Amino acid sequence: KQEVTQIPAALSVPEGENLVLNCSFTDSAIYNLQWFRQDPGKGLTSLLLIQSSQREQTSGRLNASLDKSSGRSTLYIAASQPGDSATYLCASPQGGSEKLVFGKGTKLTVNP
Amino acid sequence: DGGITQSPKYLFRKEGQNVTLSCEQNLNHDAMYWYRQDPGQGLRLIYYSQIVNDFQKGDIAEGYSVSREKKESFPLTVTSAQKNPTAFYLCASSGQVRASGANVLTFGAGSRLTVL
């Protein structure tokens, strides 16, 4: 059974800093891994999806990597801005099913 | 614009009452999902539907019911049997990413249910 863990639960950084968010998963036979952003009281917005055959995906200042052998994915945010403040969640399918297993998220605060 | 609409945004319920949360999508997605989110918790799957007139229980289906009579709609009823219904409820739908075959989820804005 796939389990997804995100540490730390919260992170605070000054504006302009490059940062890395971590996501660990237990089932290395992973199909894909998705990163989402959630603003307070809102739904989730998909940021990046990495297929099992890929090592990384990039979108603007965001770069997500996937290392199946170590059971880890990282989301790298370059030149952080206050507008990046949100909770970031990662998720992976349970086996080959439609069911996504979510981590509890990392709450990021970027201070001006 | 294509997307998912959830209503109401806020809902208050007295103990013993059933309530229904609406979820409508115009993305032509086949699969739809209901998740529950509690403070400090990850999202937990309540029900999901891969096709009209068919749905499956997720991890925490007890006390909930759904229907999928139309492709666009997947309403969730929170029944009086749900012991702790106060939570943030999120509806999502998915369509396959071309070539990759992966299902990328699109979420609605959520409905916050409070039991008085």
Interface residues (C-beta under 8 A of the other chain):
Chain A: V4 A9 Y31 N32 Q34 F36 G41 K42 G43 L44 T45 S46 L49 Q51 L89 A91 P93 E98 K99 L100 V101 F102 G103 K104 G105
Chain B: I4 Q6 A31 Y33 Y35 G40 Q41 G42 L43 L45 Y48 Q50 G58 F88 L90 A92 S94 V97 S100 A102 N103 V104 L105 T106 F107 G108 A109 G110 R112
